[in-house]
């Protein structure tokens, strides 16, 4: 009779492909992971496409990184247990589900755009000073921005998750982060949350996709606001450590429940009827993870001792022009030239921020 082994027991409870690692080598592989030709004894570090440094430094939390298994890129989440590291591979069915969601978003975007265009034309006329309709108009505006965020996430989650060469341009990371956080800070203040941001000490130019980083950061801030509770404070900073930027955002709320910590990177986690509306279906996480991957980095979720949740996104400090893709394609703004922060933070901002005079 096979002796009871807690590692084997854990793998049996995970439906997706998974395996455990001890001292840099695979120790056990679930049945679902054997189709990836993974076997005990294989070294994990040669498989890591992103996350070499981050995985070596991992002490706790849940890390999202990219592997190459049998020459095929594969995304995975890693949780550090007491005796081993648990790797859970992203399943192939996730991509088909994301594609179906993207197709549905295309059908929704056209009527939503028509409604927002009509609203832009009608509401200013009804929004005179002291008009009793102001509050109702703001509610409608915020709801439209929330719908635009959902539809954009639905359409872009699949596109962002595709293994395509990123369109990188040379940007000043300090200036980019200053722009993102300076726009978010007053909006968060209106929601009763103080944002403390520490930027890079001087201009640092590197290759990046500004829109992807902006959306990722705003989604991180949105999540932090949802879980900040009554603390009223969020701390953020970006530092350059070796060849990687580390962007950290920490709230001081109740944190992620224990039963969800090991699944923080899982798509479509939320079940119908779940009362806690802070949890979505994971599309925002897809954008965050995909942005990190496109920039050669990872995403780490931690539960610090002082409480709350800390998320760290790493970004490779790349300056070689060989990695940039020059394109003459016309850029189409996913937000229809509307304020990106008002869209990405629409689930957590007060109604007053959506008065017609504030969004045009």
C-alpha positions as CSV (number, residue, x, y, z in Angstrom):
1,X,0.0,0.0,0.0
2,X,1.3,3.4,-1.0
3,X,2.3,5.5,2.1
4,X,0.2,8.6,2.6
5,X,1.9,11.7,1.2
6,X,0.4,15.2,1.8
7,X,2.0,16.4,-1.5
8,X,0.2,13.8,-3.5
9,X,-3.0,14.5,-1.7
10,X,-2.8,18.2,-2.6
11,X,-2.2,17.5,-6.3
12,X,-5.2,15.1,-6.3
13,X,-7.4,18.0,-5.3
14,X,-6.2,20.3,-8.1
15,X,-8.2,19.8,-11.3
16,X,-5.7,21.6,-13.5
17,X,-2.1,20.5,-14.4
18,X,0.2,21.0,-11.4
19,X,3.5,19.9,-9.9
20,X,5.7,20.5,-6.9
21,X,9.2,21.7,-6.7
22,X,11.8,21.3,-4.0
23,X,15.3,22.8,-4.2
24,X,14.9,23.7,-7.9
25,X,13.7,20.2,-9.0
26,X,10.3,18.8,-9.8
27,X,9.4,16.2,-7.1
28,X,5.8,15.2,-8.0
29,X,3.5,15.7,-11.1
30,X,-0.3,15.5,-11.2
31,X,-1.9,13.3,-13.9
32,X,-3.1,16.4,-15.7
33,X,0.4,17.8,-16.0
34,X,2.0,14.6,-17.5
35,X,0.8,15.6,-20.9
36,X,3.4,18.4,-20.7
37,X,6.1,15.7,-20.5
38,X,7.0,16.8,-17.0
39,X,8.7,14.2,-14.8
40,X,10.2,14.2,-11.3
41,X,13.8,15.2,-11.2
42,X,13.6,17.8,-14.0
43,X,15.2,21.2,-13.1
44,X,12.8,24.2,-13.0
45,X,15.1,27.1,-13.6
46,X,15.9,26.3,-17.2
47,X,12.1,26.4,-17.9
48,X,11.6,29.9,-16.5
49,X,11.0,32.5,-19.3
50,X,10.1,35.2,-16.8
51,X,10.6,35.3,-13.0
52,X,14.1,33.9,-12.5
53,X,15.1,36.5,-10.0
54,X,11.6,36.8,-8.5
55,X,11.2,33.1,-7.9
56,X,14.6,32.8,-6.3
57,X,13.6,35.6,-3.9
58,X,10.1,34.2,-3.2
59,X,9.4,33.7,0.5
60,X,5.7,33.6,0.6
61,X,2.6,34.7,-1.4
62,X,1.5,33.7,-4.9
63,X,3.7,34.5,-7.9
64,X,2.6,34.5,-11.5
65,X,5.3,33.8,-14.1
66,X,5.9,32.2,-17.5
67,X,7.5,28.8,-18.3
68,X,8.6,27.2,-21.5
69,X,7.8,23.5,-21.4
70,X,8.8,21.4,-24.5
71,X,9.4,24.6,-26.3
72,X,5.8,25.8,-25.6
73,X,5.3,29.0,-23.5
74,X,3.0,28.3,-20.6
75,X,1.8,30.6,-17.8
76,X,1.8,29.4,-14.2
77,X,1.1,30.5,-10.6
78,X,3.5,29.5,-7.8
79,X,2.6,29.2,-4.2
80,X,5.3,28.6,-1.6
81,X,4.3,25.9,0.9
82,X,6.1,24.8,4.0
83,X,7.9,21.9,2.3
84,X,7.6,22.6,-1.4
85,X,6.5,25.1,-4.1
86,X,3.3,24.4,-5.8
87,X,3.1,25.2,-9.5
88,X,-0.3,25.3,-11.2
89,X,-0.3,25.6,-15.0
90,X,-2.8,27.7,-17.0
91,X,-5.2,25.4,-18.8
92,X,-5.8,25.5,-22.6
93,X,-9.5,25.9,-22.1
94,X,-8.9,29.4,-20.6
95,X,-7.9,30.7,-24.0
96,X,-11.0,29.5,-25.7
97,X,-13.1,31.0,-23.0
98,X,-11.3,34.3,-23.3
99,X,-11.9,34.2,-27.0
100,X,-15.6,33.6,-26.6
101,X,-15.8,36.5,-24.2
102,X,-13.9,38.7,-26.6
103,X,-16.4,37.9,-29.4
104,X,-19.3,38.8,-27.1
105,X,-17.7,42.1,-26.3
106,X,-17.6,43.0,-29.9
107,X,-21.3,42.7,-30.1
108,X,-21.8,44.8,-27.0
109,X,-19.3,47.6,-27.9
110,X,-21.3,49.0,-30.8
111,X,-24.6,49.6,-28.9
112,X,-22.7,50.8,-25.9
113,X,-20.8,53.4,-28.0
114,X,-24.1,54.6,-29.5
115,X,-25.6,55.1,-26.0
116,X,-22.5,57.0,-24.8
117,X,-22.5,59.2,-27.8
118,X,-26.2,60.1,-27.3
119,X,-25.5,60.6,-23.6
120,X,-22.7,63.0,-24.4
121,X,-25.0,65.1,-26.5
122,X,-28.1,65.1,-24.2
123,X,-26.7,65.4,-20.7
124,X,-24.9,68.7,-21.0
125,X,-28.1,70.4,-22.1
126,X,-29.9,69.0,-19.0
127,X,-27.0,69.6,-16.7
128,X,-27.5,73.3,-15.9
129,X,-26.1,74.7,-12.7
130,X,-28.3,73.6,-9.8
131,X,-30.2,71.2,-11.9
132,X,-31.9,68.5,-9.8
133,X,-31.0,66.0,-12.5
134,X,-27.3,66.3,-11.8
135,X,-27.1,63.3,-9.4
136,X,-29.1,61.1,-11.8
137,X,-27.0,62.1,-14.8
138,X,-23.8,61.3,-12.8
139,X,-25.2,57.9,-11.9
140,X,-25.9,57.2,-15.5
141,X,-22.4,58.4,-16.6
142,X,-20.7,56.2,-14.0
143,X,-22.7,53.2,-15.0
144,X,-21.8,53.8,-18.7
145,X,-18.1,54.1,-17.7
146,X,-18.4,50.8,-15.7
147,X,-19.9,49.1,-18.7
148,X,-17.2,50.5,-21.0
149,X,-14.6,49.1,-18.6
150,X,-16.2,45.6,-18.6
151,X,-16.5,45.5,-22.4
152,X,-12.9,46.7,-22.8
153,X,-11.6,44.1,-20.4
154,X,-13.7,41.4,-22.2
155,X,-12.2,42.4,-25.6
156,X,-8.6,43.0,-24.5
157,X,-8.1,40.2,-22.0
158,X,-7.9,37.7,-24.9
159,X,-5.8,40.0,-27.1
160,X,-3.3,40.8,-24.2
161,X,-3.0,37.1,-23.4
162,X,-1.8,36.1,-26.9
163,X,1.9,35.3,-27.3
164,X,2.7,38.1,-29.7
165,X,5.8,40.3,-29.8
166,X,5.1,43.5,-27.8
167,X,5.0,46.9,-29.5
168,X,7.6,48.6,-27.4
169,X,8.6,52.3,-27.5
170,X,11.2,54.2,-25.6
171,X,9.6,55.9,-22.6
172,X,10.8,57.6,-19.4
173,X,9.5,55.2,-16.7
174,X,9.6,57.9,-14.1
175,X,7.5,60.3,-16.2
176,X,5.1,57.6,-17.1
177,X,4.5,56.5,-13.5
178,X,4.2,60.2,-12.4
179,X,1.5,60.7,-15.0
180,X,-0.5,57.6,-14.0
181,X,-0.3,58.2,-10.2
182,X,-0.9,62.0,-10.4
183,X,-4.1,61.4,-12.3
184,X,-5.3,58.6,-9.9
185,X,-4.4,60.4,-6.6
186,X,-7.1,63.1,-6.6
187,X,-9.7,60.6,-7.8
188,X,-8.8,58.3,-4.9
189,X,-8.9,61.3,-2.5
190,X,-12.5,61.9,-3.6
191,X,-13.2,58.3,-2.5
192,X,-11.7,59.0,0.9
193,X,-8.4,57.2,0.2
194,X,-5.0,58.8,0.5
195,X,-2.4,57.6,-2.0
196,X,1.3,57.8,-1.0
197,X,3.5,57.2,-4.1
198,X,7.3,57.2,-4.2
199,X,8.6,57.5,-7.7
200,X,12.0,56.8,-9.2
201,X,14.6,59.4,-8.1
202,X,15.5,60.4,-11.7
203,X,14.4,59.9,-15.3
204,X,15.1,56.3,-16.5
205,X,14.4,55.5,-20.1
206,X,13.4,52.0,-21.2
207,X,11.3,50.1,-23.7
208,X,7.7,49.7,-22.7
209,X,4.0,49.7,-23.8
210,X,2.6,52.7,-22.0
211,X,-1.1,51.8,-22.5
212,X,-0.6,48.3,-21.1
213,X,1.3,49.5,-18.1
214,X,-1.3,52.3,-17.5
215,X,-4.2,49.8,-17.5
216,X,-2.3,47.3,-15.3
217,X,-1.5,50.0,-12.7
218,X,-5.0,51.4,-12.7
219,X,-6.4,47.8,-12.2
220,X,-4.0,47.2,-9.4
221,X,-5.1,50.5,-7.7
222,X,-8.8,49.6,-8.3
223,X,-8.3,46.3,-6.5
224,X,-6.4,48.0,-3.7
225,X,-9.2,50.5,-3.2
226,X,-11.8,47.7,-3.0
227,X,-9.9,45.9,-0.2
228,X,-8.5,48.9,1.6
229,X,-11.4,48.9,4.1
230,X,-11.5,51.8,6.5
231,X,-7.7,52.3,6.6
232,X,-8.0,55.1,4.0
233,X,-4.4,54.7,2.9
234,X,-2.6,53.0,0.0
235,X,1.2,53.1,-0.4
236,X,2.9,52.6,-3.8
237,X,6.4,52.8,-5.0
238,X,8.6,51.9,-7.9
239,X,12.3,51.1,-7.6
240,X,14.9,49.8,-10.0
241,X,16.6,46.7,-8.6
242,X,19.3,45.3,-10.9
243,X,17.7,44.7,-14.3
244,X,14.1,44.9,-13.0
245,X,11.7,47.6,-12.0
246,X,9.6,46.6,-9.0
247,X,6.2,48.4,-8.7
248,X,4.6,47.7,-5.4
249,X,1.1,48.7,-4.2
250,X,-0.1,47.9,-0.7
251,X,-3.4,48.4,1.0
252,X,-4.1,48.0,4.7
253,X,-7.5,46.4,4.6
254,X,-8.7,42.9,5.6
255,X,-6.7,41.1,2.9
256,X,-7.7,38.3,0.6
257,X,-9.6,35.5,2.5
258,X,-7.5,32.4,3.2
259,X,-9.6,30.1,1.0
260,X,-8.9,32.3,-2.1
261,X,-5.2,33.1,-1.6
262,X,-4.0,30.1,-3.6
263,X,-6.3,30.9,-6.4
264,X,-5.7,34.7,-6.7
265,X,-4.4,34.2,-10.3
266,X,-7.2,31.9,-11.4
267,X,-9.6,33.2,-14.1
268,X,-13.3,32.9,-13.8
269,X,-13.1,32.2,-10.1
270,X,-16.2,34.0,-9.0
271,X,-19.3,31.9,-8.7
272,X,-22.8,33.2,-9.5
273,X,-24.5,34.6,-6.4
274,X,-21.3,35.3,-4.5
275,X,-22.2,38.2,-2.3
276,X,-18.8,39.9,-2.0
277,X,-18.9,42.2,-5.0
278,X,-15.2,43.1,-4.6
279,X,-14.5,39.9,-6.6
280,X,-14.9,40.0,-10.4
281,X,-14.3,37.1,-12.8
282,X,-10.6,37.8,-13.1
283,X,-10.4,39.8,-16.4
284,X,-8.6,42.7,-14.6
285,X,-6.0,40.2,-13.4
286,X,-5.5,38.9,-16.9
287,X,-4.6,42.5,-18.0
288,X,-2.2,42.9,-15.1
289,X,-0.5,39.5,-15.7
290,X,-0.4,40.0,-19.4
291,X,1.2,43.4,-19.0
292,X,3.8,42.0,-16.7
293,X,4.6,39.2,-19.1
294,X,4.8,41.5,-22.1
295,X,7.4,43.5,-20.1
296,X,9.4,40.4,-19.1
297,X,8.1,40.5,-15.5
298,X,5.9,38.8,-13.0
299,X,3.1,39.5,-10.5
300,X,3.4,38.7,-6.8
301,X,0.6,38.7,-4.2
302,X,1.6,38.8,-0.6
303,X,-0.1,39.2,2.8
304,X,2.3,41.4,4.8
305,X,2.5,41.1,8.6
306,X,1.0,44.6,9.0
307,X,-2.2,43.5,7.3
308,X,-3.8,44.1,4.0
309,X,-2.5,43.0,0.6
310,X,0.7,43.8,-1.3
311,X,1.0,43.3,-5.0
312,X,4.3,43.7,-6.8
313,X,4.6,43.8,-10.6
314,X,8.1,43.6,-12.0
315,X,9.1,45.1,-15.4
316,X,12.3,44.3,-17.2
317,X,14.7,47.3,-17.7
318,X,15.2,46.9,-21.5
319,X,16.9,49.4,-23.7
320,X,17.8,47.4,-26.8
321,X,16.1,48.7,-29.9
322,X,16.1,45.1,-31.3
323,X,13.2,44.2,-29.0
324,X,11.0,47.0,-30.3
325,X,8.4,46.4,-33.0
326,X,8.0,49.4,-35.3
327,X,4.5,49.6,-36.8
328,X,2.6,52.0,-38.9
329,X,-0.7,50.8,-37.6
330,X,-3.0,53.6,-36.5
331,X,-3.5,53.4,-32.7
332,X,-7.1,53.3,-31.6
333,X,-7.8,54.3,-28.0
334,X,-9.7,51.6,-26.2
335,X,-11.6,54.3,-24.2
336,X,-12.7,56.4,-27.1
337,X,-10.5,59.3,-25.9
338,X,-12.3,59.3,-22.5
339,X,-10.4,59.6,-19.3
340,X,-8.7,56.3,-18.6
341,X,-8.5,56.6,-14.9
342,X,-12.2,57.4,-14.6
343,X,-12.9,54.2,-16.6
344,X,-10.5,51.8,-14.8
345,X,-11.5,53.1,-11.3
346,X,-15.2,53.4,-12.0
347,X,-16.1,50.6,-9.7
348,X,-14.7,52.4,-6.7
349,X,-15.1,56.1,-7.3
350,X,-18.0,58.2,-6.0
351,X,-20.8,59.4,-8.2
352,X,-19.8,63.0,-8.0
353,X,-16.7,62.3,-10.1
354,X,-19.0,61.6,-13.0
355,X,-20.7,64.9,-13.3
356,X,-20.8,65.8,-17.0
357,X,-18.4,68.6,-16.5
358,X,-15.8,66.3,-15.1
359,X,-15.7,63.7,-17.8
360,X,-15.5,65.7,-21.0
